[in-house]
Each structure stands twice: as structure tokens, then as C-alpha cells.
């Protein structure tokens, strides 16, 4: 059985998640290949689409092409929106030359793949939903007030459009015409996005399952806090609160402003130290010493950071199945986050972390974790790791994917 994973890049949340599944499949002796537009890793089985000088030039241009579609919408939201890019003939030719038995789609935006091109591939597909884009007219994070994905995208609030026949309408139309032609199974990585897919007009007629991402719990595991802090030069009697995400302080939905408001409510701020990765600077929080570690992308650095922490906070306002939550819990570090998206798939309230309603409750959650007696805190940490080892470990989840691949191929 030969599995071909398609993902725009091998970095970022979706890219790292795809590589973890790929590696787990290789460990189970499955023929697995990852084909990407942007390649940063030297991990075995990961292929860059561009080979020639011309192809590499086109590779740099393709992510810019969708931006032209947004020019008529100068007031569009500054978060990500993915118009359908021009056809990628080279990608289709490469896929067909590899002759996979099944294609596992991940995050395929950034100019990588035109939805129409999928109809040219007569190969069974499994599509893991890393965000909402597959069932919308272009947005990846659906605004709270919008339910157009359940009927038909139009008058897109993301685009600040009042037109029925706007860009979202035409992209939605194109997907509606292509999807019925595909031998396609949908995988909601979290229970939340699985439910969203079942409610969506575009995907509700497809077979929809729920399998999570996975993590190597032998790599992400507890180490003594004293050692982790010594490595990071954090020898301190202060309680360490950590927070991190890609562009942690610059993207609103990452929740840095909510974190600041929550931390401002804590008493005895001199007893805490905030450590942030994913940013090199940000607005200071009065009274709390803050250390910015910049962008961390390798597993070892992240493992050390989590283990140096007393609590990890994820104040994100939009999440599917967060890598950082999974990583922190695997290291035995409790997580405090909002009760949104797929967070409750991993965080069990007051069992291995805390699910908050708003920024005040977020502050209460942080305080609750840090004020626990040592015995109760140790139990919280053990529960954190147990949750990930029993539900998300690579050795367990990979077998579920292999079973699903075989079922799709046998249908």
C-alpha cells in the first residue's frame, strides 16, 4: 500500500502534523511519501515538487497569485483567505507518476493545488481537515456570526462584501461541482470540525470520520524541570507560565491580548515569569517578567521549553486540534485554554488542565493550576501525559489510519 501525502509545506502546524503521521506510517513499514511545495526538512520520504530552475521560480510565484483575487476587496480581513489558484499541471503530472494507491490530503493552499485538478486524479482520497477552508468559499477561520457554509457562501464577512456573487460565492460553486466527482473521504481531526463538516453543504454527503493527529510520546516526554530550566538559563524560584504559537503576538486569533488581560488580573505578579515562543517581542505585561525566545520549530527545543514550564496557556480564539496543547500535555505539563474548537478533545477540565470561558476565567484557571498542592499538581501532570499516551500516541493512531486506508481502498 502506497500513501501519498499532499501538504503545501512541511513546516507550520499542518505540515508538522502531516510529517508525524508520515513518520508513524514508515515505522509501521507502510510506503509513505510526502509531496510539498515548500520543503525545509531533510526527513526521509519528503519530496519537493520543484526540481528545475524554472519550476523553482514558479514555486515562489504561486503563493502570490491568490493575492490578486483579493484586490477588489481592499477591506478584507487580514487573516488568511485562499482563492482557487491556477491549475498546477506539474503537480498533477508528478502525482500520477508516483502511482499512489491512496492520496492523503492535508493543508493544500498557498497556491499549491487547484480544486479542479483533483478531478483529474482518479485515485481514492482521504482529506484531513486542518481548518475550515475545504468546506467554505475561501476563508480558513469562519467568523462567529457566519453560517453561510451550511447553505452557500456569499456576502462574505471576511471579505467585507455585500454582494451575493462575490469571490466566496464562485469558489464555493466550484467546490460544489468538483467534490461529487471525487472518491473522497473526509477526516475531521477534532470532534468539533467533524461536526462542522457534517453541517456543511459541501461535505455533508461525503463519508466523514474522526481520526486525530498523532505525536511521538517517546520524543515528547517529561524531563526534570531543573534540567530543562538550566538548559534555558531559567534557574528561578518563580512559577513559569509559557505561551507559544506561530506569530504568537501578531495574529489576533492567537489570543495574546486575551492572555495579557488574564495575566493582568493575577496577584503577586512578581512570583511569575512568562516565557513566549513564536515571537521575539511584544507588549509588556506590567509586573510580570517576560522572556521572548523567538521562533522555535525543532522538537527538542519545544520539549525543553514545555518541561521548564509549570503551566502552558493557549489563549487562542480559534483552534482545531492544537499541536502545542498535544505537545505540552505529552510532556506532562497542564494546559489552560479556552473551551473552543477541539481543545476539549485533549484538555479535560480540572483533570489535566483547565477549560476557560473568558479572559477572567482564563486567569482563574492559571491561578488554580499554580496554587495546587504539590501532590495534586503531580496528579494533574500525570493525567496530562496519560491522556496523550492513550489517545494520540503515534503507535496507536498510525494503526487507525492504516485500517482506514484499507477500508477506503476496499470500498
C-alpha positions in Angstrom: 0.0 0.0 0.0 1.5 3.3 -1.1 0.3 6.5 0.5 1.0 9.9 -0.9 0.5 12.9 1.4 -0.1 16.3 -0.1 0.6 19.3 2.0 1.7 22.8 0.9 4.7 23.0 3.3 6.4 20.7 5.7 6.5 23.4 8.4 3.7 25.1 10.3 1.0 23.3 12.2 -0.5 21.3 9.4 2.9 20.5 7.9 4.3 19.2 11.2 1.2 17.1 11.8 1.4 15.6 8.4 5.1 14.7 8.9 4.2 13.0 12.2 1.7 10.7 10.5 4.1 10.1 7.7 6.9 9.1 10.1 4.5 6.9 12.1 3.4 5.1 8.9 7.1 4.5 7.9 7.6 2.9 11.4 4.8 0.5 10.5 6.5 -0.3 7.2 3.9 1.5 5.1 5.2 3.0 1.8 4.6 6.7 2.6 5.6 9.8 0.6 5.0 13.5 1.4 4.9 15.9 -1.6 5.3 19.6 -0.7 5.6 22.9 -2.4 7.9 24.4 0.3 10.4 22.0 1.8 12.5 22.7 4.9 13.1 19.3 6.4 15.5 16.5 5.3 13.2 13.8 6.8 13.1 10.7 4.6 10.3 10.4 2.1 9.6 14.2 1.9 9.7 15.4 -1.7 9.9 19.0 -3.0 7.7 19.4 -6.1 10.0 21.8 -7.9 13.2 20.3 -9.3 14.3 22.5 -12.2 15.3 26.2 -12.0 12.1 27.2 -13.9 9.9 25.1 -11.5 11.6 26.7 -8.5 10.8 30.2 -9.9 7.2 29.2 -10.4 7.2 27.7 -6.9 8.0 31.2 -5.5 5.3 32.9 -7.6 2.4 30.5 -7.0 1.8 31.6 -3.3 1.5 35.2 -4.6 -1.1 34.6 -7.3 -4.1 34.2 -5.0 -3.5 37.7 -3.6 -4.6 39.2 -7.0 -8.1 37.8 -6.4 -8.4 39.8 -3.2 -7.6 43.2 -4.9 -11.3 44.0 -5.4 -11.8 43.6 -1.6 -9.4 46.2 -0.1 -11.1 46.0 3.3 -10.9 42.2 3.6 -9.8 40.7 6.9 -6.0 40.4 7.2 -6.2 36.8 8.2 -5.8 34.0 5.6 -8.3 33.6 2.7 -7.5 31.2 -0.1 -8.9 31.8 -3.6 -8.5 29.0 -6.0 -5.1 29.3 -7.8 -4.3 28.5 -11.4 -4.0 24.8 -12.3 -0.8 23.1 -11.2 -0.2 20.8 -14.1 3.3 19.9 -12.8 1.8 18.7 -9.5 -0.8 16.5 -11.2 1.8 15.0 -13.5 4.1 14.2 -10.5 1.2 12.7 -8.6 0.3 10.4 -11.4 4.0 9.4 -12.0 4.3 8.3 -8.3 1.3 6.0 -8.8 0.0 6.0 -5.2 -2.8 3.7 -4.0 -4.3 6.5 -1.9 -3.8 10.2 -1.6 -4.0 11.8 1.9 -4.7 15.5 1.5 -3.7 17.8 4.3 -3.4 21.6 4.0 -3.1 22.3 0.3 -3.4 26.0 -0.1 -0.9 28.8 -0.6 -1.2 28.4 -4.4 -0.3 24.7 -4.3 -3.4 23.0 -5.7 -6.4 24.0 -7.7 -9.6 22.2 -6.6 -10.4 21.4 -10.2 -7.2 19.5 -10.5 -8.4 16.9 -8.0 -11.0 15.7 -10.6 -8.1 14.8 -12.9 -6.8 12.3 -10.4 -8.8 9.0 -10.4 -7.3 7.9 -7.0 -9.1 7.4 -3.7 -8.5 10.3 -1.3 -8.7 11.0 2.4 -8.8 14.7 3.3 -7.8 15.7 6.9 -9.4 18.9 7.8 -6.8 21.2 9.5 -9.2 24.2 9.2 -12.5 25.2 7.6 -11.2 26.0 4.1 -12.3 22.7 2.4 -16.0 23.5 3.2 -16.0 27.3 2.7 -15.7 29.7 -0.1 -12.2 30.7 0.8 -11.9 31.5 4.5 -10.0 29.2 6.9 -11.4 30.6 10.1 -15.2 31.2 9.9 -16.4 34.5 11.6 -18.6 33.7 14.5 -21.7 35.3 13.0 -21.4 33.5 9.7 -23.2 30.2 8.9 -23.2 30.5 5.1 -21.1 27.3 4.9 -24.2 25.4 5.7 -26.1 26.7 2.7 -23.9 28.7 0.2 -21.1 31.2 0.7 -22.0 34.8 -0.3 -21.8 38.3 1.1 -18.7 37.1 2.8 -18.0 38.9 6.1 -14.3 38.0 5.8 -14.2 40.0 2.5 -16.4 42.7 3.9 -18.6 42.0 0.9 -22.3 42.9 0.5 -22.6 41.1 -2.9 -24.3 37.8 -3.4 -22.0 37.0 -6.3 -18.7 37.7 -4.6 -15.4 35.7 -4.7 -16.6 33.4 -1.9 -19.7 32.6 -4.0 -17.8 31.5 -7.0 -15.2 29.5 -5.1 -18.0 27.7 -3.2 -19.7 27.0 -6.6 -16.5 25.4 -8.0 -16.1 23.2 -5.0 -19.8 22.1 -5.2 -19.2 21.0 -8.8 -15.9 19.2 -8.2 -16.5 17.3 -4.9 -19.3 15.0 -6.1 -16.8 13.7 -8.8 -14.2 12.6 -6.2 -13.7 9.3 -4.4 -13.3 11.3 -1.2 -13.5 10.5 2.5 -13.3 13.4 4.9 -11.4 13.2 8.2 -12.2 15.7 10.9 -9.1 15.9 13.1 -11.2 17.0 16.0 -14.8 16.2 17.1 -15.6 19.9 16.6 -14.5 20.2 13.0 -16.1 16.8 12.3 -19.4 18.2 13.3 -18.8 21.3 11.2 -18.1 19.2 8.2 -21.3 17.2 8.7 -23.3 20.5 8.8 -21.6 21.9 5.7 -23.3 22.0 2.4 -20.2 21.0 0.5 -19.1 17.9 2.6 -22.2 16.6 4.3 -22.9 14.0 1.6 -19.4 12.5 1.9 -18.3 9.8 4.3 -16.9 11.7 7.4 -14.8 10.2 10.1 -12.8 11.5 13.1 -9.2 10.5 13.4 -6.7 12.8 15.2 -3.2 13.8 14.5 -0.5 11.9 16.4 2.6 12.5 18.4 5.7 10.6 19.3 5.3 10.3 23.1 8.9 8.9 23.4 10.2 12.2 22.0 7.8 14.5 23.8 8.0 13.2 27.4 8.7 14.6 30.8 12.2 15.5 31.9 13.2 17.1 35.2 12.2 20.8 35.4 15.5 21.6 36.9 17.4 20.3 33.9 15.1 22.0 31.4 15.4 25.3 33.2 19.2 25.0 33.4 19.4 24.5 29.7 17.3 27.6 29.1 19.1 29.5 31.8 15.8 29.9 33.7 17.1 28.9 37.2 14.4 30.7 39.2 12.1 30.1 42.1 9.4 31.8 40.1 6.4 29.9 38.6 6.9 29.8 34.8 3.9 30.4 32.6 4.5 29.6 28.9 2.7 30.5 25.8 3.6 30.0 22.1 2.3 29.8 18.6 3.3 30.8 15.1 3.3 34.6 15.1 2.2 34.4 18.7 1.9 38.1 19.4 0.9 39.5 15.9 -2.1 37.4 14.9 -5.3 38.4 16.8 -6.8 34.9 16.9 -3.7 33.6 18.7 -5.1 35.3 21.8 -2.1 37.3 23.1 -4.4 40.2 24.0 -6.6 37.8 26.0 -3.6 36.4 27.7 -2.4 39.9 28.7 -5.8 40.7 30.1 -5.9 37.4 32.1 -2.4 37.9 33.5 -3.1 41.5 34.5 -5.7 40.0 36.9 -3.2 37.9 38.8 -2.0 39.0 42.2 1.6 38.7 43.3 2.9 39.1 39.7 6.5 39.2 40.9 6.1 35.4 41.6 5.6 34.6 37.9 7.7 34.6 34.8 6.1 34.5 31.3 8.0 32.7 28.6 6.9 33.2 25.0 7.9 31.4 21.8 6.8 32.2 18.3 7.7 35.9 18.7 10.8 38.0 19.6 8.9 40.9 21.1 5.5 42.1 22.2 3.7 44.5 24.5 4.9 44.1 28.1 2.6 42.9 30.9 3.2 45.2 33.8 4.7 43.5 36.8 5.4 40.2 35.1 8.9 39.4 33.9 8.7 38.2 30.3 11.2 36.3 28.2 10.8 36.0 24.4 12.5 33.0 22.8 11.7 33.8 19.2 10.6 31.1 16.8 11.1 27.5 17.9 10.4 24.8 15.4 12.5 21.8 16.3 11.1 19.2 18.6 14.0 19.2 21.1 13.8 23.0 21.8 10.0 22.7 22.2 10.3 19.7 24.5 12.7 21.6 26.8 10.5 24.7 26.9 7.4 22.7 27.9 9.3 20.8 30.6 10.6 24.1 32.0 7.1 25.3 32.5 4.7 25.0 35.4 1.7 25.6 33.1 1.2 26.2 29.4 -1.5 28.7 28.4 -3.2 28.6 25.0 -5.5 31.7 24.7 -6.2 31.1 21.1 -9.7 32.1 19.9 -9.8 29.5 17.1 -8.3 26.0 17.3 -8.9 22.7 15.6 -6.5 20.2 17.2 -3.6 22.2 18.5 -0.1 20.8 18.2 1.1 22.8 21.2 -1.6 21.5 23.5 -0.8 17.9 22.5 3.0 18.6 22.9 2.7 20.2 26.3 0.4 17.5 27.7 2.7 14.8 26.4 5.4 16.4 28.4 3.2 16.2 31.5 2.6 19.9 31.7 -1.0 21.1 32.4 -2.7 23.3 29.8 -5.1 26.2 30.4 -7.1 27.3 27.3 -10.5 28.4 26.1 -13.2 25.9 25.7 -13.4 26.3 21.9 -12.8 24.1 18.8 -11.1 20.9 19.5 -9.4 21.9 22.8 -11.8 19.7 24.8 -10.6 16.6 22.8 -7.3 16.9 24.7 -7.9 19.1 27.8 -10.1 17.6 30.5 -11.3 20.3 32.8 -9.6 20.1 36.2 -8.3 16.7 35.3 -5.2 17.5 33.1 -5.8 21.3 32.7 -8.5 23.9 32.7 -11.1 25.0 30.1 -12.0 28.6 30.4 -15.0 30.7 29.3 -13.4 34.1 29.0 -10.2 36.0 30.0 -11.3 36.3 33.6 -11.8 32.5 33.8 -8.5 32.1 32.0 -6.9 33.9 34.9 -8.8 31.7 37.3 -7.5 28.6 35.5 -3.9 29.7 35.6 -4.2 30.6 39.3 -6.0 27.2 40.0 -3.1 25.2 38.5 -0.3 27.2 40.1 -2.0 27.2 43.6 -2.4 23.4 43.7 -0.7 21.5 46.5 2.3 19.5 45.1 0.5 16.1 45.3 -2.5 17.4 43.4 -0.3 19.2 40.8 1.7 16.0 40.3 -1.6 14.1 39.6 -2.6 16.8 37.1 0.7 16.3 35.3 0.4 12.5 35.2 -3.1 12.8 33.9 -1.9 15.2 31.2 0.6 12.7 29.8 -1.7 9.7 30.3 -4.4 11.4 28.1 -1.9 11.8 25.2 -0.3 8.4 25.5 -3.6 6.6 25.4 -5.4 8.6 22.7 -2.8 10.3 20.5 0.4 8.3 20.6 1.8 7.6 17.1 1.9 3.9 17.6 -1.8 3.8 18.3 -3.1 6.4 15.9 -1.0 5.1 12.9 -2.8 1.8 13.1 -6.1 3.5 13.0 -5.0 5.4 9.8 -3.8 2.1 8.2 -7.1 0.5 9.0 -8.9 3.5 7.4 -6.8 3.4 4.3 -7.5 -0.2 3.8 -11.3 0.3 4.3 -11.2 3.1 1.7 -9.3 1.0 -0.8 -11.7 -1.9 -0.3 -14.9 0.1 -0.8 
